[in-house]
Amino acid sequence: MGPITCHLADPSAALLCSNNEFVPSSNGETFSTVNPATGEHLLDFHAASAEDVDKAVAAARKAFKTTWGRNVAATERARCTLDVASLQIESWFEITDH
């Protein structure tokens, strides 16, 4: 399995990741992030509602009970999790300009 990559088509509002798809929040709500040092607006994120969280958890449980949990070794699942964490760190550096 290769590295996981994600490119937002519309970076003006970061989407939620649910069931292996990037989707807007079900209620359309977003929240803004601001650079605390400068007050500069960084990015808007879709705010997950309780319904969004429930759907994402149900999809994750289903995936684990089927393909993901049964067919992917624990070491591979760990590697994928670390890949996602690395992407989050890279995104942080990209967003914060560090």
C-alpha positions in Angstrom: 0.0 0.0 0.0 1.4 3.4 -1.0 1.3 6.6 1.0 -2.0 8.2 1.7 -2.4 11.6 0.0 -5.1 14.2 0.2 -5.6 17.3 -1.8 -8.5 19.6 -1.0 -10.3 20.8 -4.2 -11.6 23.8 -2.2 -9.1 24.7 0.5 -11.4 27.5 1.7 -13.2 25.0 3.9 -11.5 21.8 5.0 -13.9 18.8 4.8 -14.5 16.0 7.2 -13.1 12.5 6.4 -15.8 9.9 6.8 -16.1 6.4 5.2 -13.0 7.1 3.1 -14.5 10.2 1.6 -14.1 13.9 2.2 -17.5 15.4 2.9 -19.0 18.6 4.3 -20.7 18.6 7.7 -24.3 17.5 7.6 -25.5 20.8 9.0 -23.1 23.0 7.0 -21.5 24.6 10.1 -17.8 25.6 10.0 -15.3 27.1 12.4 -12.4 29.3 11.7 -8.8 29.0 12.8 -6.6 32.0 13.4 -2.9 32.4 13.8 -2.6 33.5 17.5 0.6 35.4 16.8 -0.8 37.6 14.0 -4.6 37.2 14.2 -4.5 36.2 10.5 -7.3 33.9 9.4 -5.8 30.5 8.4 -8.6 28.2 7.3 -12.2 27.3 7.9 -13.0 23.7 8.9 -16.4 21.9 8.7 -17.6 21.2 12.2 -18.7 17.6 12.7 -22.2 17.3 14.2 -23.2 14.4 16.4 -24.8 12.8 13.3 -21.5 13.1 11.4 -19.6 11.5 14.2 -22.1 8.7 14.5 -21.8 8.0 10.8 -18.0 8.1 10.8 -17.8 5.7 13.8 -20.3 3.3 12.2 -18.3 3.3 9.0 -15.0 2.7 10.9 -16.6 -0.2 12.9 -17.9 -1.8 9.7 -14.6 -1.4 8.0 -12.8 -3.0 10.9 -15.2 -5.9 11.1 -14.9 -6.6 7.3 -11.9 -5.8 5.1 -9.7 -3.7 7.3 -9.7 -5.8 10.4 -9.8 -9.2 8.8 -7.5 -8.8 5.8 -4.9 -6.3 7.0 -2.2 -7.3 9.4 -1.9 -5.4 12.6 1.6 -4.2 11.6 0.1 -2.8 8.3 -2.7 -1.1 10.2 -0.1 0.5 12.5 1.9 1.7 9.5 -1.1 3.3 7.9 -2.0 5.0 11.1 1.5 6.4 11.4 1.3 7.5 7.7 -1.9 9.5 8.6 -0.2 11.0 11.6 2.7 12.1 9.4 0.3 13.7 7.0 -1.3 15.6 9.8 2.1 16.8 11.0 3.1 17.9 7.4 -0.2 19.7 7.1 0.5 21.5 10.4 3.8 22.7 9.1 2.2 23.8 5.8 -0.6 25.7 7.6 1.6 27.3 10.2 4.5 28.0 7.8 7.1 26.3 10.1 
